[in-house]
Amino acid sequence: MDFSRREVLKLGTVGGMSLFLAACGGSQPAADGGDAAPAADGDVKSLTFEPGKLTVATGNPAWEPWVMNDAPESGEGFEAALVYALAEKMGFTKEEVVWARTEFDEACAPGAHEWDLNIQQVSINEDRKKAVDFSPAYFRPTQSIIVKKDSKFAGAKSCAELKDAVFAVMVGTTAIDYVKDIIKGGSEDGIDIFNNNSDAVAAVDNGQADALVTDTPQCVYMVESEQLKNGVVLGQIPGTEDPDGLGITLVKDSPLTPVVTEAMNTILDDGTVQGLIDTWLKSYTTDSPTLA
């Protein structure tokens, strides 16, 4: 039997996925790649959502410095460039990479999706591993806070001084937990959740919220590019360096997981990823102070 991933999505059941994998002559790999052998080079392109193409989802919009000018197809920006380096190791040409857009929460949602990989600064954690597979971690960011220069909180030097601030954060992100646990003392009061960071920026800009929390590179970009007009980076929140790092997500038990795992480990080990960090992220991560 010969099923494409698109046909499996139409079946819409775990049984359908099992039938597909059986037809391919293999069993479902473990979420971390497990002991399953990576697919042979000639087989990889038959395992994708659109056979012969690698469909990669990113944010809507995708922010700099992760993706420059909201144009991932340019290969400019850390995550855009990373995808093309990874795809090459997997056996795909640049022309065979197809980009899609999703909201952040879809990147971590269980079930079938119309993409093979989703990359938009998703922190790896055990709860998310129950719903999706992850690539090895490719970056470990901290979280920072931005406010407007004329905010009453603009002079804050410590997290304690921000306990009464209203924070705008994006749905599904670890920023919510960091604000709650480190700044709010376990309370959810004063935390407003938005569908994306564009809406969170607008909330700070119009006075609905006092501050925004997201990863440090993005905070720096939001201020430097005047996405938040008259904004300033207060500093990094202590204790927020991501212990497990950011990972690319895949459908749970994807047949591509061992292929992605091997390819990512290769470009981590050979210095490719560090070179991309130095190119695209270094200037966004070295000058932000850490709050007390």
C-alpha positions as CSV (number, residue, x, y, z in Angstrom):
1,M,0.0,0.0,0.0
2,D,1.2,3.5,-0.8
3,F,0.0,6.4,1.4
4,S,1.2,10.0,1.4
5,R,1.2,12.0,4.6
6,R,-1.6,14.1,3.1
7,E,-3.7,11.0,2.8
8,V,-2.9,10.1,6.4
9,L,-4.2,13.5,7.5
10,K,-7.4,12.8,5.7
11,L,-7.8,9.6,7.7
12,G,-7.4,11.7,10.8
13,T,-6.8,8.8,13.3
14,V,-3.9,7.3,15.1
15,G,-4.8,4.0,13.4
16,G,-4.3,5.7,10.0
17,M,-0.9,6.8,11.0
18,S,0.0,3.3,12.2
19,L,-1.2,1.9,8.9
20,F,0.9,4.5,7.0
21,L,4.0,3.5,9.0
22,A,3.4,-0.1,8.5
23,A,3.1,0.4,4.8
24,C,6.5,2.1,4.9
25,G,7.9,-1.0,6.4
26,G,8.9,0.7,9.7
27,S,7.6,1.3,13.2
28,Q,7.0,4.6,14.9
29,P,10.2,6.1,16.3
30,A,10.5,7.3,19.9
31,A,9.9,11.1,20.5
32,D,13.6,11.7,20.9
33,G,14.7,9.6,18.0
34,G,15.0,6.5,20.3
35,D,16.6,3.5,18.8
36,A,14.9,3.8,15.5
37,A,17.3,4.1,12.5
38,P,17.0,7.3,10.4
39,A,15.3,6.8,7.1
40,A,17.6,6.2,4.2
41,D,18.3,9.3,2.1
42,G,16.1,8.0,-0.7
43,D,13.2,7.5,1.6
44,V,13.1,10.9,3.5
45,K,11.3,12.8,0.8
46,S,8.5,10.2,0.7
47,L,7.8,10.8,4.4
48,T,6.9,14.5,4.3
49,F,3.5,16.1,4.3
50,E,3.9,17.0,0.6
51,P,6.1,14.3,-0.9
52,G,9.3,15.7,-2.2
53,K,9.0,18.9,-0.2
54,L,9.8,19.9,3.4
55,T,7.0,22.1,4.7
56,V,8.2,24.3,7.6
57,A,5.9,26.5,9.6
58,T,6.9,29.6,11.4
59,G,5.1,32.5,13.2
60,N,2.5,34.8,11.8
61,P,4.2,37.2,11.8
62,A,7.7,36.0,12.3
63,W,9.9,38.4,14.2
64,E,13.5,39.5,13.8
65,P,16.2,38.5,14.5
66,W,14.7,35.0,14.1
67,V,13.3,35.8,10.7
68,M,14.3,39.0,8.9
69,N,11.6,41.2,7.3
70,D,9.0,38.5,8.0
71,A,10.3,36.6,5.0
72,P,11.6,33.2,6.0
73,E,12.1,32.2,2.4
74,S,15.1,34.7,2.2
75,G,17.0,32.5,4.6
76,E,17.9,35.6,6.6
77,G,17.5,35.6,10.3
78,F,18.7,32.9,12.8
79,E,15.8,30.5,12.5
80,A,15.3,30.9,8.8
81,A,19.0,30.3,8.2
82,L,18.9,27.3,10.6
83,V,16.1,25.7,8.7
84,Y,18.0,25.8,5.4
85,A,21.1,24.4,7.0
86,L,19.0,21.6,8.6
87,A,17.1,20.9,5.4
88,E,20.4,20.5,3.5
89,K,21.6,17.9,6.0
90,M,18.3,16.1,5.6
91,G,18.7,15.9,1.8
92,F,16.5,18.8,0.7
93,T,17.5,21.7,-1.5
94,K,16.5,25.3,-0.7
95,E,13.9,25.1,-3.5
96,E,12.3,22.1,-1.8
97,V,11.6,23.9,1.4
98,V,8.0,25.3,1.6
99,W,7.1,27.8,4.3
100,A,3.8,27.9,6.1
101,R,2.4,30.2,8.9
102,T,0.8,29.3,12.2
103,E,0.0,30.8,15.5
104,F,2.4,29.8,18.3
105,D,0.0,27.4,20.1
106,E,-0.3,25.3,17.0
107,A,3.4,24.5,17.1
108,C,2.7,22.6,20.4
109,A,-0.7,21.2,19.6
110,P,-1.3,17.4,19.4
111,G,-2.7,15.7,16.3
112,A,-2.1,16.0,12.6
113,H,-0.8,19.2,11.0
114,E,-0.3,20.5,7.5
115,W,3.5,20.9,8.1
116,D,6.5,18.8,8.8
117,L,8.4,21.1,11.1
118,N,7.4,24.1,13.1
119,I,10.0,26.6,14.3
120,Q,9.1,29.7,16.4
121,Q,11.1,29.7,19.6
122,V,9.3,26.8,21.3
123,S,10.8,25.9,24.6
124,I,11.2,22.2,25.1
125,N,9.5,20.8,28.2
126,E,8.0,17.5,29.4
127,D,4.3,18.6,29.0
128,R,4.9,19.6,25.4
129,K,6.7,16.3,24.7
130,K,3.5,14.5,25.4
131,A,1.9,16.3,22.4
132,V,4.7,16.7,19.9
133,D,8.2,15.6,19.1
134,F,11.2,17.9,19.4
135,S,14.5,18.3,17.6
136,P,17.6,18.6,19.8
137,A,17.8,22.1,21.3
138,Y,19.3,24.8,19.0
139,F,19.4,27.8,21.4
140,R,18.9,28.6,25.1
141,P,17.6,32.2,25.5
142,T,16.8,34.3,28.5
143,Q,13.6,36.3,29.0
144,S,13.7,40.1,29.1
145,I,11.2,42.9,29.9
146,I,10.5,46.0,27.8
147,V,8.5,49.1,28.8
148,K,8.0,52.6,27.5
149,K,10.5,55.2,28.5
150,D,7.8,57.3,30.1
151,S,6.4,54.4,32.1
152,K,6.4,54.7,35.9
153,F,8.3,51.4,35.8
154,A,11.1,52.6,33.5
155,G,13.5,53.1,36.3
156,A,13.1,49.6,37.8
157,K,16.3,47.7,38.6
158,S,14.8,44.7,40.3
159,C,11.9,42.3,39.8
160,A,10.4,43.3,43.1
161,E,9.8,46.8,41.7
162,L,7.7,45.4,39.0
163,K,5.2,43.3,41.1
164,D,2.4,45.8,40.5
165,A,3.0,46.2,36.8
166,V,0.5,44.7,34.2
167,F,2.4,42.4,31.9
168,A,1.5,41.5,28.3
169,V,2.7,38.0,27.3
170,M,1.9,35.7,24.4
171,V,-0.3,32.7,24.8
172,G,1.4,29.3,25.4
173,T,4.8,30.7,26.2
174,T,7.1,30.1,29.2
175,A,7.1,33.9,29.7
176,I,3.7,33.5,31.5
177,D,5.2,31.2,34.1
178,Y,8.3,33.3,34.6
179,V,6.2,36.5,35.2
180,K,3.9,34.5,37.6
181,D,6.7,32.8,39.5
182,I,9.5,35.3,39.6
183,I,7.8,38.7,39.5
184,K,4.2,38.1,40.8
185,G,5.0,35.7,43.6
186,G,2.8,32.9,42.2
187,S,-0.2,35.2,41.4
188,E,-1.7,35.4,37.9
189,D,-3.1,38.9,38.6
190,G,-1.7,41.5,36.3
191,I,-0.8,39.1,33.5
192,D,-2.7,39.7,30.2
193,I,-2.3,37.0,27.6
194,F,-2.4,37.7,23.8
195,N,-2.5,35.6,20.7
196,N,0.8,36.9,19.4
197,N,3.5,39.4,20.3
198,S,2.2,41.9,17.8
199,D,-0.9,42.2,20.0
200,A,1.2,42.3,23.1
201,V,3.3,45.2,21.8
202,A,0.1,47.1,20.9
203,A,-1.2,46.6,24.4
204,V,1.9,48.2,25.9
205,D,1.9,50.9,23.2
206,N,-1.7,52.0,24.0
207,G,-1.3,51.7,27.8
208,Q,-3.4,48.6,28.3
209,A,-0.3,46.9,29.8
210,D,2.8,48.3,31.4
211,A,5.4,45.8,30.2
212,L,6.0,43.0,27.8
213,V,8.1,39.8,28.4
214,T,9.5,37.6,25.7
215,D,12.9,36.2,24.7
216,T,15.8,38.7,25.0
217,P,16.8,38.9,21.3
218,Q,13.2,39.7,20.4
219,C,12.9,42.3,23.1
220,V,16.0,44.1,21.8
221,Y,14.7,44.0,18.3
222,M,11.3,45.4,19.3
223,V,13.0,48.4,20.9
224,E,15.7,49.0,18.2
225,S,13.2,48.7,15.4
226,E,10.6,50.9,17.2
227,Q,8.0,48.1,17.0
228,L,7.4,49.5,20.5
229,K,7.7,53.2,20.1
230,N,9.7,55.0,22.8
231,G,10.5,51.6,24.3
232,V,13.4,50.5,26.5
233,V,14.7,47.1,27.5
234,L,14.7,47.1,31.3
235,G,16.8,43.9,31.5
236,Q,16.8,40.2,31.6
237,I,14.8,38.3,34.2
238,P,17.2,36.3,36.5
239,G,16.9,32.6,36.4
240,T,15.2,32.5,33.0
241,E,17.9,30.9,30.8
242,D,16.0,28.1,29.2
243,P,17.4,24.9,30.7
244,D,16.1,22.6,27.9
245,G,16.4,25.1,25.1
246,L,14.4,25.8,22.0
247,G,13.5,23.0,19.7
248,I,11.8,22.5,16.4
249,T,8.5,20.6,16.8
250,L,7.2,17.7,14.8
251,V,4.0,15.7,14.9
252,K,4.1,13.2,17.7
253,D,6.0,10.0,16.6
254,S,6.8,11.5,13.2
255,P,8.8,9.3,11.0
256,L,11.0,12.4,10.4
257,T,12.0,12.7,14.0
258,P,15.1,10.5,13.8
259,V,16.1,12.2,10.6
260,V,15.8,15.7,12.1
261,T,17.6,14.5,15.3
262,E,20.6,13.2,13.4
263,A,20.7,16.3,11.1
264,M,20.4,18.8,14.0
265,N,23.1,17.0,16.0
266,T,25.4,17.1,13.0
267,I,25.1,20.9,12.5
268,L,25.4,21.4,16.3
269,D,28.6,19.4,16.4
270,D,30.3,20.9,13.3
271,G,29.8,24.5,14.5
272,T,27.2,25.5,12.0
273,V,24.6,26.4,14.6
274,Q,27.1,28.4,16.7
275,G,28.1,30.3,13.5
276,L,24.5,31.2,12.9
277,I,24.1,32.4,16.5
278,D,27.2,34.6,16.1
279,T,25.9,36.0,12.9
280,W,22.3,36.7,13.8
281,L,21.9,36.8,17.6
282,K,25.1,38.0,19.2
283,S,24.3,41.7,19.0
284,Y,20.9,41.0,20.6
285,T,22.1,39.1,23.6
286,T,25.3,40.7,25.0
287,D,24.3,44.2,26.2
288,S,21.1,43.6,28.3
289,P,21.6,43.9,32.1
290,T,20.1,41.3,34.4
291,L,17.6,42.6,36.9
292,A,18.0,42.0,40.6
